[in-house]
């Protein structure tokens, strides 16, 4: 079984496909909780109906599944402050798809 820190490190390495930051750095992935072999976390999106939402969730789910863990995602929207920070980081580090 992996330690909590190993799981957090793994999740923290997953980058956004179009922005040169990790999903954790962008504030998209938050509130990581580990229960045995299940990882509960929040995906916090800046807008509803993000076209790549499923891709972002799968980008976290796949490495967890590869080490024998299951993802239990919760999807919520960013508040205005979180959205402003995300938009600033997106502008600074946009690399495109």
Backbone atoms as SQL, in Angstrom:
CREATE TABLE atoms (id INTEGER PRIMARY KEY, chain TEXT, resi INTEGER, resn TEXT, atom TEXT, x REAL, y REAL, z REAL);
INSERT INTO atoms VALUES
  (1, 'A', 1, 'UNK', 'N', 0.849, -1.196, 0.000),
  (2, 'A', 1, 'UNK', 'CA', 0.000, 0.000, 0.000),
  (3, 'A', 1, 'UNK', 'C', 0.882, 1.242, 0.000),
  (4, 'A', 2, 'UNK', 'N', 0.492, 2.200, -0.795),
  (5, 'A', 2, 'UNK', 'CA', 1.232, 3.462, -0.898),
  (6, 'A', 2, 'UNK', 'C', 0.938, 4.343, 0.309),
  (7, 'A', 3, 'UNK', 'N', 1.897, 5.189, 0.651),
  (8, 'A', 3, 'UNK', 'CA', 1.669, 6.150, 1.729),
  (9, 'A', 3, 'UNK', 'C', 0.822, 7.300, 1.184),
  (10, 'A', 4, 'UNK', 'N', 0.215, 8.046, 2.093),
  (11, 'A', 4, 'UNK', 'CA', -0.569, 9.217, 1.692),
  (12, 'A', 4, 'UNK', 'C', 0.288, 10.176, 0.868),
  (13, 'A', 5, 'UNK', 'N', 1.536, 10.386, 1.293),
  (14, 'A', 5, 'UNK', 'CA', 2.408, 11.318, 0.585),
  (15, 'A', 5, 'UNK', 'C', 2.722, 10.823, -0.828),
  (16, 'A', 6, 'UNK', 'N', 2.900, 9.520, -1.009),
  (17, 'A', 6, 'UNK', 'CA', 3.149, 8.971, -2.348),
  (18, 'A', 6, 'UNK', 'C', 1.948, 9.205, -3.266),
  (19, 'A', 7, 'UNK', 'N', 0.748, 9.032, -2.730),
  (20, 'A', 7, 'UNK', 'CA', -0.469, 9.269, -3.514),
  (21, 'A', 7, 'UNK', 'C', -0.581, 10.747, -3.872),
  (22, 'A', 8, 'UNK', 'N', -0.355, 11.612, -2.912),
  (23, 'A', 8, 'UNK', 'CA', -0.417, 13.057, -3.153),
  (24, 'A', 8, 'UNK', 'C', 0.623, 13.466, -4.184),
  (25, 'A', 9, 'UNK', 'N', 1.839, 12.917, -4.081),
  (26, 'A', 9, 'UNK', 'CA', 2.889, 13.226, -5.060),
  (27, 'A', 9, 'UNK', 'C', 2.480, 12.791, -6.463),
  (28, 'A', 10, 'UNK', 'N', 1.884, 11.613, -6.577),
  (29, 'A', 10, 'UNK', 'CA', 1.436, 11.100, -7.873),
  (30, 'A', 10, 'UNK', 'C', 0.380, 12.019, -8.483),
  (31, 'A', 11, 'UNK', 'N', -0.607, 12.376, -7.696),
  (32, 'A', 11, 'UNK', 'CA', -1.678, 13.259, -8.168),
  (33, 'A', 11, 'UNK', 'C', -1.121, 14.636, -8.537),
  (34, 'A', 12, 'UNK', 'N', -0.178, 15.117, -7.762),
  (35, 'A', 12, 'UNK', 'CA', 0.394, 16.451, -7.976),
  (36, 'A', 12, 'UNK', 'C', 1.230, 16.549, -9.248),
  (37, 'A', 13, 'UNK', 'N', 1.623, 15.427, -9.818),
  (38, 'A', 13, 'UNK', 'CA', 2.436, 15.434, -11.040),
  (39, 'A', 13, 'UNK', 'C', 1.606, 15.541, -12.310),
  (40, 'A', 14, 'UNK', 'N', 0.299, 15.335, -12.217),
  (41, 'A', 14, 'UNK', 'CA', -0.547, 15.324, -13.415),
  (42, 'A', 14, 'UNK', 'C', -0.758, 16.757, -13.899),
  (43, 'A', 15, 'UNK', 'N', -0.304, 17.011, -15.128),
  (44, 'A', 15, 'UNK', 'CA', -0.401, 18.359, -15.705),
  (45, 'A', 15, 'UNK', 'C', -1.655, 18.521, -16.548),
  (46, 'A', 16, 'UNK', 'N', -2.093, 19.745, -16.645),
  (47, 'A', 16, 'UNK', 'CA', -3.190, 20.111, -17.545),
  (48, 'A', 16, 'UNK', 'C', -2.661, 19.971, -18.973),
  (49, 'A', 17, 'UNK', 'N', -3.454, 19.439, -19.902),
  (50, 'A', 17, 'UNK', 'CA', -2.942, 19.231, -21.260),
  (51, 'A', 17, 'UNK', 'C', -2.667, 20.522, -22.044),
  (52, 'A', 18, 'UNK', 'N', -3.288, 21.633, -21.657),
  (53, 'A', 18, 'UNK', 'CA', -3.127, 22.870, -22.427),
  (54, 'A', 18, 'UNK', 'C', -2.469, 24.000, -21.634),
  (55, 'A', 19, 'UNK', 'N', -2.276, 23.795, -20.348),
  (56, 'A', 19, 'UNK', 'CA', -1.697, 24.827, -19.483),
  (57, 'A', 19, 'UNK', 'C', -0.511, 24.194, -18.772),
  (58, 'A', 20, 'UNK', 'N', 0.612, 24.858, -18.764),
  (59, 'A', 20, 'UNK', 'CA', 1.831, 24.270, -18.221),
  (60, 'A', 20, 'UNK', 'C', 1.887, 24.346, -16.693),
  (61, 'A', 21, 'UNK', 'N', 0.860, 23.819, -16.065),
  (62, 'A', 21, 'UNK', 'CA', 0.773, 23.673, -14.612),
  (63, 'A', 21, 'UNK', 'C', 0.095, 22.346, -14.311),
  (64, 'A', 22, 'UNK', 'N', 0.320, 21.854, -13.106),
  (65, 'A', 22, 'UNK', 'CA', -0.399, 20.643, -12.688),
  (66, 'A', 22, 'UNK', 'C', -1.837, 21.014, -12.349),
  (67, 'A', 23, 'UNK', 'N', -2.692, 20.000, -12.324),
  (68, 'A', 23, 'UNK', 'CA', -4.091, 20.229, -11.943),
  (69, 'A', 23, 'UNK', 'C', -4.194, 20.705, -10.502),
  (70, 'A', 24, 'UNK', 'N', -3.273, 20.254, -9.658),
  (71, 'A', 24, 'UNK', 'CA', -3.250, 20.703, -8.260),
  (72, 'A', 24, 'UNK', 'C', -2.865, 22.179, -8.206),
  (73, 'A', 25, 'UNK', 'N', -1.795, 22.560, -8.924),
  (74, 'A', 25, 'UNK', 'CA', -1.360, 23.958, -8.929),
  (75, 'A', 25, 'UNK', 'C', -2.451, 24.898, -9.426),
  (76, 'A', 26, 'UNK', 'N', -3.211, 24.447, -10.431),
  (77, 'A', 26, 'UNK', 'CA', -4.286, 25.264, -10.997),
  (78, 'A', 26, 'UNK', 'C', -5.512, 25.353, -10.094),
  (79, 'A', 27, 'UNK', 'N', -5.544, 24.552, -9.033),
  (80, 'A', 27, 'UNK', 'CA', -6.696, 24.553, -8.137),
  (81, 'A', 27, 'UNK', 'C', -7.840, 23.697, -8.635),
  (82, 'A', 28, 'UNK', 'N', -7.600, 22.905, -9.679),
  (83, 'A', 28, 'UNK', 'CA', -8.644, 22.035, -10.219),
  (84, 'A', 28, 'UNK', 'C', -8.831, 20.808, -9.339),
  (85, 'A', 29, 'UNK', 'N', -7.749, 20.291, -8.780),
  (86, 'A', 29, 'UNK', 'CA', -7.824, 19.114, -7.904),
  (87, 'A', 29, 'UNK', 'C', -7.538, 19.569, -6.473),
  (88, 'A', 30, 'UNK', 'N', -8.489, 19.267, -5.572),
  (89, 'A', 30, 'UNK', 'CA', -8.386, 19.703, -4.171),
  (90, 'A', 30, 'UNK', 'C', -8.940, 18.639, -3.239),
  (91, 'A', 31, 'UNK', 'N', -8.689, 18.857, -1.982),
  (92, 'A', 31, 'UNK', 'CA', -9.289, 18.064, -0.906),
  (93, 'A', 31, 'UNK', 'C', -9.092, 16.561, -1.117),
  (94, 'A', 32, 'UNK', 'N', -7.838, 16.163, -1.229),
  (95, 'A', 32, 'UNK', 'CA', -7.502, 14.762, -1.436),
  (96, 'A', 32, 'UNK', 'C', -7.655, 14.010, -0.114),
  (97, 'A', 33, 'UNK', 'N', -8.478, 12.970, -0.139),
  (98, 'A', 33, 'UNK', 'CA', -8.676, 12.124, 1.047),
  (99, 'A', 33, 'UNK', 'C', -8.481, 10.666, 0.628),
  (100, 'A', 34, 'UNK', 'N', -7.743, 9.928, 1.425),
  (101, 'A', 34, 'UNK', 'CA', -7.411, 8.551, 1.088),
  (102, 'A', 34, 'UNK', 'C', -8.068, 7.623, 2.101),
  (103, 'A', 35, 'UNK', 'N', -8.882, 6.703, 1.592),
  (104, 'A', 35, 'UNK', 'CA', -9.584, 5.715, 2.405),
  (105, 'A', 35, 'UNK', 'C', -9.259, 4.341, 1.844),
  (106, 'A', 36, 'UNK', 'N', -8.341, 3.646, 2.503),
  (107, 'A', 36, 'UNK', 'CA', -7.892, 2.334, 2.032),
  (108, 'A', 36, 'UNK', 'C', -7.422, 2.454, 0.591),
  (109, 'A', 37, 'UNK', 'N', -8.126, 1.850, -0.355),
  (110, 'A', 37, 'UNK', 'CA', -7.730, 1.874, -1.769),
  (111, 'A', 37, 'UNK', 'C', -8.612, 2.809, -2.599),
  (112, 'A', 38, 'UNK', 'N', -9.313, 3.724, -1.935),
  (113, 'A', 38, 'UNK', 'CA', -10.153, 4.707, -2.630),
  (114, 'A', 38, 'UNK', 'C', -9.620, 6.103, -2.352),
  (115, 'A', 39, 'UNK', 'N', -9.490, 6.871, -3.423),
  (116, 'A', 39, 'UNK', 'CA', -9.035, 8.250, -3.317),
  (117, 'A', 39, 'UNK', 'C', -10.226, 9.156, -3.629),
  (118, 'A', 40, 'UNK', 'N', -10.668, 9.910, -2.639),
  (119, 'A', 40, 'UNK', 'CA', -11.746, 10.876, -2.823),
  (120, 'A', 40, 'UNK', 'C', -11.111, 12.247, -3.018),
  (121, 'A', 41, 'UNK', 'N', -11.542, 12.942, -4.058),
  (122, 'A', 41, 'UNK', 'CA', -11.044, 14.292, -4.267),
  (123, 'A', 41, 'UNK', 'C', -12.044, 15.112, -5.047),
  (124, 'A', 42, 'UNK', 'N', -11.857, 16.424, -4.962),
  (125, 'A', 42, 'UNK', 'CA', -12.733, 17.351, -5.672),
  (126, 'A', 42, 'UNK', 'C', -12.046, 17.824, -6.944),
  (127, 'A', 43, 'UNK', 'N', -12.817, 17.832, -8.023),
  (128, 'A', 43, 'UNK', 'CA', -12.413, 18.494, -9.252),
  (129, 'A', 43, 'UNK', 'C', -13.177, 19.804, -9.268),
  (130, 'A', 44, 'UNK', 'N', -12.450, 20.905, -9.199),
  (131, 'A', 44, 'UNK', 'CA', -13.050, 22.229, -9.094),
  (132, 'A', 44, 'UNK', 'C', -12.809, 22.948, -10.419),
  (133, 'A', 45, 'UNK', 'N', -13.864, 23.079, -11.211),
  (134, 'A', 45, 'UNK', 'CA', -13.738, 23.660, -12.543),
  (135, 'A', 45, 'UNK', 'C', -14.168, 25.121, -12.535),
  (136, 'A', 46, 'UNK', 'N', -13.555, 25.938, -13.415),
  (137, 'A', 46, 'UNK', 'CA', -13.899, 27.360, -13.439),
  (138, 'A', 46, 'UNK', 'C', -15.275, 27.651, -14.031),
  (139, 'A', 47, 'UNK', 'N', -15.761, 26.749, -14.877),
  (140, 'A', 47, 'UNK', 'CA', -17.049, 26.949, -15.546),
  (141, 'A', 47, 'UNK', 'C', -17.783, 25.611, -15.623),
  (142, 'A', 48, 'UNK', 'N', -19.102, 25.646, -15.717),
  (143, 'A', 48, 'UNK', 'CA', -19.835, 24.394, -15.929),
  (144, 'A', 48, 'UNK', 'C', -19.594, 23.886, -17.357),
  (145, 'A', 49, 'UNK', 'N', -19.760, 22.606, -17.546),
  (146, 'A', 49, 'UNK', 'CA', -19.678, 21.984, -18.877),
  (147, 'A', 49, 'UNK', 'C', -18.346, 22.198, -19.581),
  (148, 'A', 50, 'UNK', 'N', -17.257, 22.063, -18.843),
  (149, 'A', 50, 'UNK', 'CA', -15.917, 22.148, -19.432),
  (150, 'A', 50, 'UNK', 'C', -15.767, 20.990, -20.426),
  (151, 'A', 51, 'UNK', 'N', -15.425, 21.270, -21.691),
  (152, 'A', 51, 'UNK', 'CA', -15.357, 20.193, -22.688),
  (153, 'A', 51, 'UNK', 'C', -14.368, 19.079, -22.352),
  (154, 'A', 52, 'UNK', 'N', -13.287, 19.408, -21.629),
  (155, 'A', 52, 'UNK', 'CA', -12.289, 18.383, -21.325),
  (156, 'A', 52, 'UNK', 'C', -12.389, 17.871, -19.883),
  (157, 'A', 53, 'UNK', 'N', -13.515, 18.088, -19.241),
  (158, 'A', 53, 'UNK', 'CA', -13.678, 17.657, -17.843),
  (159, 'A', 53, 'UNK', 'C', -13.410, 16.166, -17.681),
  (160, 'A', 54, 'UNK', 'N', -14.004, 15.347, -18.545),
  (161, 'A', 54, 'UNK', 'CA', -13.791, 13.899, -18.434),
  (162, 'A', 54, 'UNK', 'C', -12.332, 13.532, -18.657),
  (163, 'A', 55, 'UNK', 'N', -11.685, 14.211, -19.580),
  (164, 'A', 55, 'UNK', 'CA', -10.263, 13.964, -19.840),
  (165, 'A', 55, 'UNK', 'C', -9.419, 14.297, -18.621),
  (166, 'A', 56, 'UNK', 'N', -9.720, 15.401, -17.962),
  (167, 'A', 56, 'UNK', 'CA', -8.973, 15.795, -16.767),
  (168, 'A', 56, 'UNK', 'C', -9.175, 14.786, -15.639),
  (169, 'A', 57, 'UNK', 'N', -10.412, 14.347, -15.461),
  (170, 'A', 57, 'UNK', 'CA', -10.692, 13.341, -14.421),
  (171, 'A', 57, 'UNK', 'C', -9.950, 12.046, -14.741),
  (172, 'A', 58, 'UNK', 'N', -9.996, 11.623, -15.989),
  (173, 'A', 58, 'UNK', 'CA', -9.300, 10.392, -16.383),
  (174, 'A', 58, 'UNK', 'C', -7.792, 10.517, -16.237),
  (175, 'A', 59, 'UNK', 'N', -7.259, 11.725, -16.396),
  (176, 'A', 59, 'UNK', 'CA', -5.811, 11.911, -16.260),
  (177, 'A', 59, 'UNK', 'C', -5.339, 11.677, -14.823),
  (178, 'A', 60, 'UNK', 'N', -6.234, 11.826, -13.869),
  (179, 'A', 60, 'UNK', 'CA', -5.934, 11.501, -12.467),
  (180, 'A', 60, 'UNK', 'C', -6.290, 10.043, -12.197),
  (181, 'A', 61, 'UNK', 'N', -7.405, 9.597, -12.749),
  (182, 'A', 61, 'UNK', 'CA', -7.891, 8.242, -12.487),
  (183, 'A', 61, 'UNK', 'C', -6.939, 7.163, -13.011),
  (184, 'A', 62, 'UNK', 'N', -6.387, 7.356, -14.197),
  (185, 'A', 62, 'UNK', 'CA', -5.553, 6.337, -14.814),
  (186, 'A', 62, 'UNK', 'C', -4.321, 5.963, -13.979),
  (187, 'A', 63, 'UNK', 'N', -3.512, 6.932, -13.534),
  (188, 'A', 63, 'UNK', 'CA', -2.354, 6.532, -12.723),
  (189, 'A', 63, 'UNK', 'C', -2.748, 5.907, -11.383),
  (190, 'A', 64, 'UNK', 'N', -3.892, 6.327, -10.839),
  (191, 'A', 64, 'UNK', 'CA', -4.363, 5.709, -9.588),
  (192, 'A', 64, 'UNK', 'C', -4.769, 4.259, -9.832),
  (193, 'A', 65, 'UNK', 'N', -5.516, 4.022, -10.912),
  (194, 'A', 65, 'UNK', 'CA', -5.911, 2.650, -11.253),
  (195, 'A', 65, 'UNK', 'C', -4.685, 1.771, -11.491),
  (196, 'A', 66, 'UNK', 'N', -3.655, 2.344, -12.112),
  (197, 'A', 66, 'UNK', 'CA', -2.437, 1.585, -12.414),
  (198, 'A', 66, 'UNK', 'C', -1.724, 1.081, -11.165),
  (199, 'A', 67, 'UNK', 'N', -1.947, 1.741, -10.036),
  (200, 'A', 67, 'UNK', 'CA', -1.318, 1.277, -8.792),
  (201, 'A', 67, 'UNK', 'C', -2.340, 0.633, -7.844),
  (202, 'A', 68, 'UNK', 'N', -3.517, 0.319, -8.381),
  (203, 'A', 68, 'UNK', 'CA', -4.507, -0.429, -7.615),
  (204, 'A', 68, 'UNK', 'C', -5.464, 0.388, -6.767),
  (205, 'A', 69, 'UNK', 'N', -5.595, 1.682, -7.063),
  (206, 'A', 69, 'UNK', 'CA', -6.512, 2.538, -6.315),
  (207, 'A', 69, 'UNK', 'C', -7.698, 2.932, -7.186),
  (208, 'A', 70, 'UNK', 'N', -8.784, 3.291, -6.527),
  (209, 'A', 70, 'UNK', 'CA', -10.007, 3.712, -7.203),
  (210, 'A', 70, 'UNK', 'C', -10.255, 5.177, -6.900),
  (211, 'A', 71, 'UNK', 'N', -10.672, 5.924, -7.908),
  (212, 'A', 71, 'UNK', 'CA', -10.974, 7.341, -7.742),
  (213, 'A', 71, 'UNK', 'C', -12.450, 7.540, -7.466),
  (214, 'A', 72, 'UNK', 'N', -12.762, 8.354, -6.465),
  (215, 'A', 72, 'UNK', 'CA', -14.134, 8.763, -6.165),
  (216, 'A', 72, 'UNK', 'C', -14.176, 10.291, -6.317),
  (217, 'A', 73, 'UNK', 'N', -14.449, 10.775, -7.543),
  (218, 'A', 73, 'UNK', 'CA', -14.415, 12.217, -7.781),
  (219, 'A', 73, 'UNK', 'C', -15.705, 12.922, -7.390),
  (220, 'A', 74, 'UNK', 'N', -15.562, 14.160, -7.004),
  (221, 'A', 74, 'UNK', 'CA', -16.700, 15.062, -6.796),
  (222, 'A', 74, 'UNK', 'C', -16.408, 16.291, -7.653),
  (223, 'A', 75, 'UNK', 'N', -17.365, 16.745, -8.425),
  (224, 'A', 75, 'UNK', 'CA', -17.176, 17.890, -9.310),
  (225, 'A', 75, 'UNK', 'C', -17.940, 19.084, -8.755),
  (226, 'A', 76, 'UNK', 'N', -17.232, 20.200, -8.598),
  (227, 'A', 76, 'UNK', 'CA', -17.835, 21.450, -8.128),
  (228, 'A', 76, 'UNK', 'C', -17.277, 22.602, -8.973),
  (229, 'A', 77, 'UNK', 'N', -17.841, 23.791, -8.798),
  (230, 'A', 77, 'UNK', 'CA', -17.372, 24.971, -9.518),
  (231, 'A', 77, 'UNK', 'C', -16.532, 25.861, -8.614),
  (232, 'A', 78, 'UNK', 'N', -15.571, 26.545, -9.242),
  (233, 'A', 78, 'UNK', 'CA', -14.715, 27.486, -8.517),
  (234, 'A', 78, 'UNK', 'C', -15.526, 28.703, -8.084),
  (235, 'A', 79, 'UNK', 'N', -15.116, 29.279, -6.953),
  (236, 'A', 79, 'UNK', 'CA', -15.687, 30.565, -6.574),
  (237, 'A', 79, 'UNK', 'C', -14.976, 31.653, -7.395),
  (238, 'A', 80, 'UNK', 'N', -15.395, 32.885, -7.270),
  (239, 'A', 80, 'UNK', 'CA', -14.845, 33.962, -8.103),
  (240, 'A', 80, 'UNK', 'C', -13.353, 34.175, -7.878),
  (241, 'A', 81, 'UNK', 'N', -12.892, 34.064, -6.637),
  (242, 'A', 81, 'UNK', 'CA', -11.467, 34.238, -6.338),
  (243, 'A', 81, 'UNK', 'C', -10.646, 33.105, -6.960),
  (244, 'A', 82, 'UNK', 'N', -11.111, 31.880, -6.814),
  (245, 'A', 82, 'UNK', 'CA', -10.415, 30.733, -7.404),
  (246, 'A', 82, 'UNK', 'C', -10.387, 30.854, -8.928),
  (247, 'A', 83, 'UNK', 'N', -11.503, 31.286, -9.512),
  (248, 'A', 83, 'UNK', 'CA', -11.591, 31.432, -10.961),
  (249, 'A', 83, 'UNK', 'C', -10.617, 32.506, -11.461),
  (250, 'A', 84, 'UNK', 'N', -10.508, 33.615, -10.746),
  (251, 'A', 84, 'UNK', 'CA', -9.587, 34.688, -11.137),
  (252, 'A', 84, 'UNK', 'C', -8.143, 34.191, -11.113),
  (253, 'A', 85, 'UNK', 'N', -7.785, 33.438, -10.087),
  (254, 'A', 85, 'UNK', 'CA', -6.423, 32.881, -9.998),
  (255, 'A', 85, 'UNK', 'C', -6.176, 31.897, -11.138),
  (256, 'A', 86, 'UNK', 'N', -7.154, 31.034, -11.410),
  (257, 'A', 86, 'UNK', 'CA', -7.031, 30.076, -12.505),
  (258, 'A', 86, 'UNK', 'C', -6.829, 30.808, -13.832),
  (259, 'A', 87, 'UNK', 'N', -7.639, 31.810, -14.100),
  (260, 'A', 87, 'UNK', 'CA', -7.569, 32.538, -15.365),
  (261, 'A', 87, 'UNK', 'C', -6.209, 33.230, -15.525),
  (262, 'A', 88, 'UNK', 'N', -5.675, 33.762, -14.447),
  (263, 'A', 88, 'UNK', 'CA', -4.355, 34.393, -14.492),
  (264, 'A', 88, 'UNK', 'C', -3.280, 33.350, -14.824),
  (265, 'A', 89, 'UNK', 'N', -3.338, 32.208, -14.159),
  (266, 'A', 89, 'UNK', 'CA', -2.355, 31.151, -14.411),
  (267, 'A', 89, 'UNK', 'C', -2.495, 30.612, -15.835),
  (268, 'A', 90, 'UNK', 'N', -3.730, 30.485, -16.313),
  (269, 'A', 90, 'UNK', 'CA', -3.959, 30.019, -17.676),
  (270, 'A', 90, 'UNK', 'C', -3.329, 30.978, -18.678),
  (271, 'A', 91, 'UNK', 'N', -3.513, 32.269, -18.471),
  (272, 'A', 91, 'UNK', 'CA', -2.955, 33.280, -19.359),
  (273, 'A', 91, 'UNK', 'C', -1.432, 33.211, -19.366),
  (274, 'A', 92, 'UNK', 'N', -0.834, 33.030, -18.212),
  (275, 'A', 92, 'UNK', 'CA', 0.624, 32.993, -18.094),
  (276, 'A', 92, 'UNK', 'C', 1.244, 31.745, -18.725),
  (277, 'A', 93, 'UNK', 'N', 0.542, 30.623, -18.672),
  (278, 'A', 93, 'UNK', 'CA', 1.169, 29.355, -19.029),
  (279, 'A', 93, 'UNK', 'C', 0.454, 28.581, -20.136),
  (280, 'A', 94, 'UNK', 'N', -0.367, 29.253, -20.932),
  (281, 'A', 94, 'UNK', 'CA', -1.107, 28.569, -21.999),
  (282, 'A', 94, 'UNK', 'C', -0.134, 28.017, -23.028),
  (283, 'A', 95, 'UNK', 'N', -0.278, 26.749, -23.341),
  (284, 'A', 95, 'UNK', 'CA', 0.551, 26.122, -24.373),
  (285, 'A', 95, 'UNK', 'C', -0.302, 25.554, -25.497),
  (286, 'A', 96, 'UNK', 'N', -1.623, 25.523, -25.320),
  (287, 'A', 96, 'UNK', 'CA', -2.542, 25.059, -26.348),
  (288, 'A', 96, 'UNK', 'C', -2.686, 23.550, -26.374),
  (289, 'A', 97, 'UNK', 'N', -3.676, 23.104, -27.098),
  (290, 'A', 97, 'UNK', 'CA', -3.920, 21.659, -27.232),
  (291, 'A', 97, 'UNK', 'C', -3.384, 21.130, -28.540);
